[in-house]
Structure formats: C-alpha cells, structure tokens
C-alpha cells in the first residue's frame, strides 16, 4: 500500500457556504465573476451595448460566508481608499460540465444566493490605465461576501426577481435580475466553453447600476426576492 500522505503544514479548511434549510454546507471550488452584465451598469462604467461576456476569477478563500439572520464583519482592505459594493445574484453549480448548451444549463445549477463583489476601485482603475491585470482590485481577502445558498427547487422566481442594496438604510442599487444582459443559462453556456465547470463553482453574475464606495462603520444590506438576504458591517 502507498504510504499515508503527509503535508509540510496542515491544509487550510475548505471554504464553504451555508445552505438554506440544511445543516450541510456547500464546499467552494472556484469563484467566477461576470463583468458588466447589466446594461445600465455598463453605461455607468463607460461602455454600451451587448458585448460578448467576459469573466474574471476570485480565489475560493476570498469567500466571506454569512449565516442567515447574522451580520457579517467585513474588514476594510489594505491599499485602497475607494472600496466599492456590487450586489450580485450568485449561481452555485452542482453538476460538472463542459460546452453546456443554454437549453441544458439550469440542470447544472444547485442553487442561488445573494453575493457582493467587493472591489478596490482605485487599484482596479490604476491597473486598467497601465494595461495590467487588475486581480489586485478584485481578488483580495473577504472580497466575495455571500449569504446562504437556496436550492434551485426553492427559488423558482430568481430569474426575474428584484435585486437591491442599501448602505445605512439608504438605497444604492435597485434593479431586477431579468435585466441581466446574459441570463443565467447563457452565462453558463459561455463560461463552460472556457472552463469545465465543477460542483462547488460559484458564478457571480454581474451587478446593476449604482455601485459606490463604503467606509468603516457602514452597514450594508443586500437582497434578492426569494433568497436569504445578506447583511454586513464594514470594519
């Protein structure tokens, strides 16, 4: 028999997200994000039209899971003076696949959640100006807060649900998921041409207009009708 595997140091815990109505947790494999997937947000970022979808990744341990009814603590990250909120519908993949047709895409979905794509906007913009990768603006610790995942069988209306975010009780973002430029199935189709999707993958599907900065002490509350909400205090 082969010798028992040993490690130089203890492996870190598997990043995971709570599941609504269950004691089980959803182990995270990869985090994919869709850029500029609402028309009005694309316009506020200086772009127009239905451009082909593009993607970027966050490390799995960027996840910041928040239990139902709890207020998560979001540490203000280093190196930035312009931390932006972006509320997003998150799709949790439960079945692997490559080159998935849109007509079959929803068969690969385990469930849905409310998530935030936190962004060090000043660092992202600086990298864009220099033509350099902007991972430093997107892929830092705690940059992917997420609420509990609701299984797809309990989230029938998610494709046309209100999506919103408030800071200190004031509206910042408010739209509907039916305004996605590339809908859930189309996004999975495009994404699966580039990567083989695996159980545990999370897809942050894009944010509507109204993104803006938060500072230490701010209370962020975000929601999508039919899903568990997400509440965070910026430290």
Buried (B, 14 or more C-beta within 10 A) or exposed (E): EEEEEEEEEEEEEEBBBBBBEEEEBBEBBBBBBBBBBBBEBBEBEEEEEEEEBEBBBBBBBBBBBBEEEBBBEBEBBEEBEBBBBBBBBBBBBBEBBEEBEBEEBBEBBBBBBBBBBBBBBBBBBBBEEEEEEBBBBBBBBBBBBBBBBBBBEEBEEBBEBBBBBBBEEEEBBBBBBEBBBBBBBBBBBBBBEEEEBBBBBBBBBBBBBBBBBBEEEBBBBBBBBBBBBBBBEBE
